[in-house]
Amino acid sequence: MSLRIYNTLNRKKEAFEPIVPGEVNMYVCGPTVYDRVLAVNMFGTKTVLLLSVIAFFFGRPDFLDLALAYALINFIGVLAVLKFFRGRALDEHNDVEMRS
């Protein structure tokens, strides 16, 4: 009985055959920096939602303006952080290429 694994590329089950017979290595790509930044962005989104609900229940349209401004600042902040990490990753990639 052979081990069969689902290949998501062609959506079929295939027999598992290691590249080196008798040795199996596995690489798992976990949460990236981008995933973590977007998860932290959730707190900003919840804050905007809370401000909007407060504005609705108390009849305060100025809170809606505040929520919109906060959403814009939150969005620009996330883009800035992601651009910073992307630039840092590209710099590290270029350093590795220069050393090789």
C-alpha positions as CSV (number, residue, x, y, z in Angstrom):
1,M,0.0,0.0,0.0
2,S,1.5,3.3,-1.1
3,L,1.0,6.7,0.4
4,R,-1.3,8.9,-1.7
5,I,-1.4,12.7,-1.5
6,Y,-3.9,15.2,-2.9
7,N,-2.1,17.4,-5.4
8,T,-3.9,20.9,-5.3
9,L,-2.3,21.8,-8.6
10,N,-4.1,19.2,-10.7
11,R,-6.7,18.3,-8.1
12,K,-6.0,14.6,-8.1
13,K,-4.6,12.1,-5.7
14,E,-1.2,10.9,-6.6
15,A,1.2,8.3,-5.3
16,F,3.9,9.9,-3.1
17,E,7.4,9.3,-4.2
18,P,10.3,11.1,-2.4
19,I,13.0,12.6,-4.5
20,V,15.7,10.8,-2.4
21,P,14.5,7.3,-1.7
22,G,14.0,6.6,2.0
23,E,14.2,10.3,2.9
24,V,11.3,12.7,3.2
25,N,11.7,16.4,3.8
26,M,8.9,18.9,4.2
27,Y,8.8,22.7,3.9
28,V,5.8,24.4,5.4
29,C,5.3,28.1,4.7
30,G,3.6,29.5,7.8
31,P,2.1,32.9,8.4
32,T,4.1,35.6,6.7
33,V,4.8,39.2,7.9
34,Y,2.0,40.4,5.6
35,D,-0.5,38.0,7.2
36,R,0.5,39.3,10.7
37,V,0.2,42.9,9.7
38,L,-3.3,42.3,8.2
39,A,-4.3,40.5,11.4
40,V,-3.3,43.5,13.4
41,N,-5.3,45.6,11.0
42,M,-8.3,43.8,12.3
43,F,-8.1,46.0,15.5
44,G,-8.4,49.2,13.4
45,T,-11.3,47.8,11.5
46,K,-13.1,46.9,14.7
47,T,-12.5,50.4,16.1
48,V,-14.1,51.9,13.0
49,L,-17.0,49.6,13.4
50,L,-17.4,50.5,17.0
51,L,-17.3,54.3,16.2
52,S,-19.9,53.8,13.5
53,V,-22.2,51.9,15.8
54,I,-21.8,54.6,18.6
55,A,-22.6,57.3,16.0
56,F,-25.7,55.4,14.9
57,F,-27.1,54.8,18.4
58,F,-26.4,58.2,19.8
59,G,-27.2,60.1,16.7
60,R,-23.8,61.7,16.4
61,P,-22.8,62.2,12.7
62,D,-19.5,63.7,13.8
63,F,-18.5,60.2,15.0
64,L,-19.0,59.0,11.5
65,D,-16.6,61.6,10.3
66,L,-14.2,60.4,13.0
67,A,-14.6,56.8,12.0
68,L,-14.0,57.6,8.3
69,A,-10.8,59.5,9.2
70,Y,-9.6,56.7,11.4
71,A,-10.3,54.1,8.6
72,L,-8.3,56.2,6.2
73,I,-5.4,56.6,8.6
74,N,-5.5,52.8,9.4
75,F,-5.4,51.9,5.7
76,I,-2.5,54.3,4.9
77,G,-0.6,53.0,8.0
78,V,-1.0,49.4,6.9
79,L,0.2,50.2,3.4
80,A,3.2,52.0,4.8
81,V,4.1,49.1,7.1
82,L,3.7,46.6,4.3
83,K,5.8,48.7,1.9
84,F,8.5,49.0,4.6
85,F,8.6,45.2,5.1
86,R,8.6,44.7,1.3
87,G,11.5,47.0,0.8
88,R,13.4,45.4,3.7
89,A,12.8,41.9,2.1
90,L,14.0,43.2,-1.3
91,D,17.1,44.6,0.3
92,E,17.9,41.3,2.1
93,H,17.3,39.5,-1.2
94,N,19.8,41.8,-3.0
95,D,22.4,41.3,-0.2
96,V,22.2,37.5,-0.6
97,E,22.6,37.8,-4.4
98,M,25.7,40.1,-4.0
99,R,27.3,37.7,-1.5
100,S,26.8,34.7,-3.8
